[in-house]
Amino acid sequence: MARIVMKFGGTSVADLDRIRNVAARVKREVEAGNEVAVVVSAMSGVTNQLVKWCQDLSPLHDAREYDTVVATGEQVTTGLLAIALQTLGVDARSWQGWQVAIRTDGAHGKARVEEIDGALLVERMGQGQVPVIAGFQGIGPRNRITTLGRGGSDLSAVAVAAAVRADRCDIYTDVDGIYTTDPRIVPRARKLTHVAYEEMLELASVGAKVLQTRSVELAMKQKVRVQVLSSFEDKPGSLVVDEDEIVEQPLVTGVAYSRDEAKVTLRRVPDKPGIAATVFGPLADANVNVDMIVQNLGTDGTTDMTFTVGKADLPRAREVLEGARPEIGFSEIVADPEVTKISVVGIGMRSHAGVAATMFKTLAAKGINIQVISTSEIKTSVLVGGEYTELAVRALHTAYGLDAP
């Protein structure tokens, strides 16, 4: 007998027939003798509609009320799946984030999980009941509903798995595993049987949509084995595990891209000590995440500073920077939302030189200009014009020998 947390994304519960399919999968695990908890997302498209309503009323809406609205999608799914399971003779009960309770910090819209007491869930699972838990939701310091950011149901599932000491956390989605890149762009992309936590963390952070970044971060910290599977096919999935479990460590594991970036350039910023803190401090206070950063060499006592933020954060970033203009002293803000971040990732990069050079040569051969570069021990990322996304991904996938035969 194993203790398993099963998570189903929006496409897996998009309508009543798919919810019935999910119920049948859960029942199979229960009949196999396993203790099961389920975490669900909102039905496909529901969260987008809820977000749109908030944005249509006010682009700079109150984040606390935003959370109140967008958290409702998961509540509907938990009740429907519990009913579907009960119809199949499975003892099931819906749980909202506050009932578990999934305690978070107060960063509404991007809350971080701080604590989950899994004792009551373990007790119910031991009695044969299947808890159906709302993903994406938590409860903040003042007992306000919080949400965990887009893809936050993955984080909920891993956090629940850690809290109940599950043997495995199965993430069911509309793909049958983790691929070397997006198969919709590169038909010869290969499915990976195993991916190291660190690689998956980098892939998720630079655009791979399979798992939310913070869910991988938590899985790595808590050593939760995560499996990515298809909701619609009975095929082997991909396991995200510790690096020690992977026998072969390829030079490059995957190529990821993100169209969710916006480039921001501050013109003629005073070139003096402490200016970076003056720029990025207010952005951090406003929960605007900054990624790639480049500062040009100053010539006349000023410099240009370029960085990227999430495309959805661009209006808030503009507002914050304009508010801080007297302290910063820049002349103008230039924003470009039509950019894409392309990244190559692999734990084998630690011990091999020339990975970045291959990337730069490949893009140059295709006439693709690189706007910004950033690197880490197992990742190299570049920012390019959005119109070159597919060409760049295909060229790099081939250049690193990732194409399937």
C-alpha positions as CSV (number, residue, x, y, z in Angstrom):
1,M,0.0,0.0,0.0
2,A,1.2,3.5,-0.9
3,R,0.1,6.9,0.1
4,I,-0.4,9.0,-3.1
5,V,-1.4,12.6,-3.8
6,M,-3.0,12.9,-7.2
7,K,-3.3,16.4,-8.8
8,F,-5.5,17.1,-11.8
9,G,-5.1,20.4,-13.8
10,G,-7.8,22.5,-15.5
11,T,-7.9,20.5,-18.8
12,S,-8.3,17.3,-16.8
13,V,-11.4,18.6,-15.2
14,A,-12.7,20.8,-18.0
15,D,-16.2,19.3,-18.1
16,L,-18.4,16.7,-16.4
17,D,-17.2,13.9,-18.6
18,R,-13.6,14.6,-17.8
19,I,-14.4,14.9,-14.1
20,R,-16.0,11.4,-14.3
21,N,-12.8,10.2,-16.0
22,V,-10.8,11.6,-13.1
23,A,-13.1,9.9,-10.6
24,A,-12.5,6.6,-12.3
25,R,-8.8,7.0,-12.1
26,V,-8.9,7.9,-8.4
27,K,-11.2,4.9,-7.8
28,R,-8.6,2.6,-9.4
29,E,-5.9,3.8,-7.0
30,V,-8.3,3.3,-4.0
31,E,-9.2,-0.2,-5.2
32,A,-5.5,-1.0,-5.5
33,G,-5.3,-0.5,-1.7
34,N,-3.6,2.9,-1.8
35,E,-4.4,5.9,0.5
36,V,-5.3,8.7,-1.8
37,A,-5.7,12.5,-1.5
38,V,-6.7,14.5,-4.6
39,V,-5.8,18.2,-5.4
40,V,-7.7,19.9,-8.2
41,S,-7.5,23.0,-10.3
42,A,-10.4,25.1,-11.6
43,M,-12.1,23.8,-14.7
44,S,-10.3,24.9,-17.9
45,G,-10.9,28.6,-18.8
46,V,-12.7,29.4,-15.5
47,T,-9.7,31.2,-13.8
48,N,-9.0,33.2,-17.0
49,Q,-12.6,34.5,-16.9
50,L,-12.4,35.4,-13.2
51,V,-9.1,37.2,-13.8
52,K,-10.6,39.1,-16.7
53,W,-13.5,40.3,-14.7
54,C,-11.2,41.7,-12.1
55,Q,-9.0,43.4,-14.7
56,D,-12.0,44.8,-16.6
57,L,-13.2,46.5,-13.4
58,S,-9.8,47.8,-12.5
59,P,-6.3,47.0,-14.0
60,L,-4.8,47.8,-10.6
61,H,-7.3,46.0,-8.5
62,D,-7.1,45.2,-4.8
63,A,-5.1,42.0,-4.6
64,R,-7.1,40.8,-1.6
65,E,-10.4,41.0,-3.4
66,Y,-8.7,39.5,-6.5
67,D,-7.9,36.4,-4.5
68,T,-11.4,36.2,-3.2
69,V,-12.7,36.1,-6.7
70,V,-10.2,33.8,-8.5
71,A,-10.1,31.2,-5.7
72,T,-13.8,30.3,-6.4
73,G,-13.0,28.2,-9.4
74,E,-11.3,25.4,-7.4
75,Q,-14.2,25.3,-4.9
76,V,-16.6,24.3,-7.7
77,T,-14.3,21.5,-8.9
78,T,-13.8,20.0,-5.5
79,G,-17.5,19.7,-4.9
80,L,-18.1,18.2,-8.4
81,L,-15.3,15.7,-8.1
82,A,-16.4,14.6,-4.6
83,I,-20.0,14.0,-6.0
84,A,-18.6,12.0,-8.9
85,L,-16.5,9.9,-6.5
86,Q,-19.5,9.3,-4.2
87,T,-21.5,8.2,-7.3
88,L,-18.9,5.5,-7.9
89,G,-19.1,4.3,-4.3
90,V,-15.9,6.0,-3.1
91,D,-16.0,7.8,0.3
92,A,-14.9,11.4,-0.6
93,R,-15.2,14.8,0.9
94,S,-14.2,18.2,-0.5
95,W,-11.7,20.4,1.4
96,Q,-11.0,24.1,0.8
97,G,-7.6,25.6,1.4
98,W,-8.7,27.2,4.7
99,Q,-10.1,23.8,6.0
100,V,-6.9,21.9,5.5
101,A,-5.5,24.5,6.6
102,I,-2.9,25.7,4.0
103,R,-1.2,28.6,5.9
104,T,0.5,31.1,3.7
105,D,2.2,34.5,3.9
106,G,0.2,37.7,3.0
107,A,1.5,38.2,-0.5
108,H,-1.9,38.1,-2.2
109,G,-1.8,36.6,-5.7
110,K,1.6,35.1,-5.2
111,A,1.4,33.7,-1.6
112,R,4.0,31.3,-0.3
113,V,3.0,28.2,1.7
114,E,4.3,28.4,5.2
115,E,2.7,25.5,7.0
116,I,0.3,22.6,6.5
117,D,-0.7,20.3,9.3
118,G,-1.4,17.0,7.6
119,A,-2.6,15.1,10.7
120,L,-6.3,15.3,9.9
121,L,-5.8,14.5,6.3
122,V,-3.8,11.4,7.3
123,E,-6.5,10.4,9.7
124,R,-9.2,10.6,7.1
125,M,-7.1,8.8,4.5
126,G,-6.5,6.0,7.0
127,Q,-10.2,5.7,7.4
128,G,-10.6,5.1,3.7
129,Q,-11.8,8.6,2.8
130,V,-10.5,10.5,-0.2
131,P,-9.9,14.2,0.6
132,V,-10.6,16.3,-2.5
133,I,-8.6,19.5,-1.9
134,A,-8.8,22.8,-3.6
135,G,-5.5,23.7,-5.2
136,F,-4.2,27.2,-5.6
137,Q,-5.8,28.4,-2.4
138,G,-4.5,29.2,1.1
139,I,-5.3,31.3,4.1
140,G,-3.2,34.3,5.0
141,P,-2.1,35.8,8.4
142,R,-5.4,37.7,8.8
143,N,-7.5,34.7,7.8
144,R,-8.0,36.2,4.3
145,I,-8.2,33.9,1.3
146,T,-4.9,33.9,-0.6
147,T,-3.9,32.3,-3.9
148,L,-0.5,30.8,-4.8
149,G,0.1,32.3,-8.3
150,R,-0.7,30.8,-11.7
151,G,-0.1,27.0,-11.7
152,G,-0.4,27.2,-7.9
153,S,-2.3,23.9,-7.7
154,D,1.0,22.1,-8.4
155,L,2.4,23.8,-5.3
156,S,-0.6,22.8,-3.3
157,A,-0.2,19.2,-4.4
158,V,3.5,19.0,-3.5
159,A,2.9,20.8,-0.2
160,V,0.1,18.4,0.7
161,A,2.3,15.4,-0.3
162,A,5.1,16.7,2.0
163,A,2.6,17.3,4.8
164,V,1.1,13.7,4.7
165,R,4.5,12.1,3.9
166,A,3.2,10.7,0.6
167,D,5.3,8.1,-1.3
168,R,4.6,10.0,-4.5
169,C,2.9,13.1,-5.9
170,D,1.3,12.4,-9.3
171,I,0.6,15.4,-11.5
172,Y,-2.0,14.6,-14.2
173,T,-2.1,17.0,-17.1
174,D,-2.8,17.2,-20.9
175,V,0.7,15.9,-21.8
176,D,2.1,12.5,-21.0
177,G,5.4,13.6,-19.4
178,I,8.3,16.1,-19.6
179,Y,9.8,16.6,-23.0
180,T,13.1,18.0,-24.2
181,T,11.1,21.0,-25.5
182,D,7.6,21.9,-26.5
183,P,6.4,19.1,-28.9
184,R,4.1,21.5,-30.6
185,I,7.1,23.5,-31.8
186,V,9.5,20.6,-32.3
187,P,7.7,17.4,-33.3
188,R,10.9,15.4,-32.7
189,A,11.1,16.4,-29.1
190,R,11.8,13.4,-26.8
191,K,10.0,12.4,-23.6
192,L,12.4,12.2,-20.6
193,T,12.0,9.3,-18.2
194,H,13.8,11.1,-15.3
195,V,14.6,14.7,-14.6
196,A,16.6,16.0,-11.7
197,Y,15.0,18.4,-9.3
198,E,17.5,21.1,-10.1
199,E,17.0,20.8,-13.9
200,M,13.3,20.8,-13.6
201,L,13.5,23.9,-11.4
202,E,15.5,25.7,-14.0
203,L,13.2,24.5,-16.9
204,A,10.1,25.6,-15.0
205,S,11.6,29.0,-14.1
206,V,12.5,29.8,-17.7
207,G,9.2,28.9,-19.3
208,A,8.5,25.1,-19.3
209,K,4.7,25.0,-18.5
210,V,4.6,21.4,-17.1
211,L,5.2,22.3,-13.4
212,Q,5.0,25.5,-11.5
213,T,8.5,26.7,-10.4
214,R,7.8,26.9,-6.7
215,S,6.2,23.4,-6.7
216,V,9.6,22.0,-7.9
217,E,11.5,24.1,-5.4
218,L,9.4,22.6,-2.6
219,A,9.6,19.1,-4.0
220,M,13.4,19.4,-4.0
221,K,13.5,20.8,-0.5
222,Q,11.2,18.1,0.9
223,K,12.4,15.3,-1.3
224,V,8.9,14.6,-2.7
225,R,9.0,12.3,-5.7
226,V,6.9,13.9,-8.5
227,Q,5.5,12.1,-11.5
228,V,4.0,13.9,-14.5
229,L,1.4,11.8,-16.3
230,S,-1.4,12.2,-18.9
231,S,-5.0,12.4,-17.7
232,F,-6.2,10.9,-21.0
233,E,-3.8,8.1,-21.8
234,D,-2.4,5.2,-19.8
235,K,1.3,5.8,-20.5
236,P,4.4,5.9,-18.4
237,G,5.2,9.4,-17.2
238,S,8.3,11.3,-16.3
239,L,9.7,11.3,-12.8
240,V,11.3,14.3,-11.1
241,V,13.8,13.0,-8.6
242,D,17.1,13.6,-6.9
243,E,20.1,13.8,-9.1
244,D,21.6,10.7,-7.5
245,E,18.8,8.6,-9.1
246,I,19.7,9.6,-12.6
247,V,22.3,7.3,-14.2
248,E,23.0,9.2,-17.4
249,Q,23.5,12.9,-17.2
250,P,23.2,14.5,-20.7
251,L,25.0,17.7,-21.5
252,V,21.7,19.5,-22.2
253,T,18.4,18.1,-21.0
254,G,16.0,20.6,-22.5
255,V,15.3,23.8,-24.3
256,A,12.6,26.0,-22.8
257,Y,11.1,29.3,-23.8
258,S,8.9,32.0,-22.2
259,R,6.7,34.5,-24.0
260,D,5.6,35.9,-20.7
261,E,8.5,38.4,-20.4
262,A,8.6,42.1,-20.9
263,K,11.8,44.1,-21.3
264,V,12.1,47.4,-19.4
265,T,14.8,49.9,-20.0
266,L,15.4,53.0,-17.9
267,R,17.3,55.7,-19.9
268,R,20.0,57.9,-18.4
269,V,20.0,56.6,-14.8
270,P,22.5,58.3,-12.6
271,D,25.6,56.1,-12.5
272,K,26.3,56.1,-8.7
273,P,26.5,53.6,-5.8
274,G,23.2,52.4,-4.5
275,I,21.2,53.2,-7.7
276,A,20.3,49.5,-8.3
277,A,18.8,49.3,-4.8
278,T,16.8,52.5,-5.5
279,V,15.4,50.9,-8.7
280,F,14.7,47.4,-7.6
281,G,13.7,48.0,-4.0
282,P,10.3,49.5,-4.8
283,L,9.7,46.8,-7.4
284,A,10.4,44.1,-4.7
285,D,8.1,45.9,-2.3
286,A,5.3,45.7,-4.9
287,N,5.9,42.0,-5.4
288,V,7.1,42.5,-9.0
289,N,9.7,39.9,-9.8
290,V,12.7,41.0,-11.8
291,D,14.7,38.5,-13.8
292,M,17.4,39.3,-16.3
293,I,19.4,42.5,-15.6
294,V,21.9,44.4,-17.7
295,Q,23.5,47.7,-16.8
296,N,25.5,49.5,-19.6
297,L,28.9,51.1,-18.9
298,G,28.3,54.8,-18.0
299,T,30.0,57.6,-20.0
300,D,28.6,60.9,-18.9
301,G,27.6,60.1,-15.3
302,T,24.5,58.3,-16.5
303,T,23.8,54.7,-17.6
304,D,21.0,52.7,-19.2
305,M,19.6,49.9,-17.1
306,T,17.7,47.0,-18.7
307,F,15.8,44.2,-17.0
308,T,12.8,41.9,-17.5
309,V,9.6,41.5,-15.6
310,G,6.6,39.2,-16.1
311,K,4.4,40.6,-18.9
312,A,1.4,40.7,-16.5
313,D,3.5,42.7,-14.1
314,L,4.4,45.4,-16.6
315,P,1.6,47.9,-15.8
316,R,2.4,47.7,-12.1
317,A,6.1,47.9,-12.7
318,R,5.6,51.1,-14.8
319,E,3.4,52.6,-12.0
320,V,6.0,51.8,-9.3
321,L,8.9,53.2,-11.4
322,E,7.1,56.4,-12.3
323,G,6.3,56.9,-8.6
324,A,10.0,56.4,-7.8
325,R,11.3,58.6,-10.6
326,P,12.3,61.6,-8.3
327,E,14.5,59.2,-6.2
328,I,15.9,57.3,-9.2
329,G,16.3,60.2,-11.6
330,F,16.0,58.4,-14.9
331,S,14.9,60.3,-18.1
332,E,12.4,57.8,-19.6
333,I,11.0,54.2,-19.4
334,V,11.1,52.2,-22.6
335,A,9.1,48.9,-22.4
336,D,9.0,46.1,-25.0
337,P,6.5,43.2,-24.3
338,E,7.3,41.5,-27.6
339,V,10.3,39.5,-26.4
340,T,10.9,35.8,-25.6
341,K,13.4,34.2,-23.2
342,I,15.1,31.1,-24.7
343,S,17.0,28.8,-22.3
344,V,19.1,25.7,-22.5
345,V,19.3,23.6,-19.3
346,G,21.3,20.5,-18.2
347,I,23.2,19.3,-15.1
348,G,25.8,18.1,-17.5
349,M,26.7,21.7,-18.2
350,R,28.6,21.8,-14.9
351,S,31.5,19.8,-16.3
352,H,31.5,20.8,-20.0
353,A,32.7,24.1,-21.6
354,G,31.3,25.5,-24.8
355,V,27.6,25.2,-24.2
356,A,26.9,28.9,-24.3
357,A,29.2,29.3,-27.3
358,T,27.2,26.7,-29.2
359,M,24.0,28.6,-28.4
360,F,25.4,31.9,-29.6
361,K,26.8,30.5,-32.8
362,T,23.5,28.7,-33.6
363,L,21.4,31.8,-33.1
364,A,23.9,33.9,-35.1
365,A,23.7,31.4,-38.0
366,K,19.9,31.9,-38.1
367,G,20.3,35.7,-38.0
368,I,18.7,36.0,-34.5
369,N,20.0,39.0,-32.5
370,I,20.5,38.5,-28.7
371,Q,19.3,41.3,-26.6
372,V,20.2,40.1,-23.1
373,I,22.2,37.1,-21.7
374,S,22.1,35.5,-18.3
375,T,23.7,32.3,-17.0
376,S,23.8,29.9,-14.1
377,E,25.7,26.8,-13.3
378,I,23.3,24.6,-15.3
379,K,21.5,27.1,-17.5
380,T,22.1,29.7,-20.2
381,S,19.3,32.1,-21.2
382,V,19.0,34.8,-23.9
383,L,16.3,37.3,-24.7
384,V,15.3,37.6,-28.4
385,G,12.6,39.2,-30.4
386,G,9.3,37.3,-30.0
387,E,9.0,36.7,-33.8
388,Y,12.1,34.4,-33.6
389,T,10.8,32.1,-30.9
390,E,10.0,29.0,-32.9
391,L,13.0,29.3,-35.2
392,A,15.4,29.6,-32.2
393,V,13.9,26.7,-30.3
394,R,14.1,24.4,-33.3
395,A,17.6,25.4,-34.1
396,L,18.9,24.9,-30.6
397,H,17.1,21.6,-30.1
398,T,18.9,20.2,-33.2
399,A,22.3,21.9,-32.3
400,Y,22.4,20.1,-28.9
401,G,21.5,16.7,-30.4
402,L,18.1,16.5,-28.7
403,D,16.0,15.5,-31.7
404,A,14.4,12.0,-31.5
405,P,15.5,9.6,-34.3
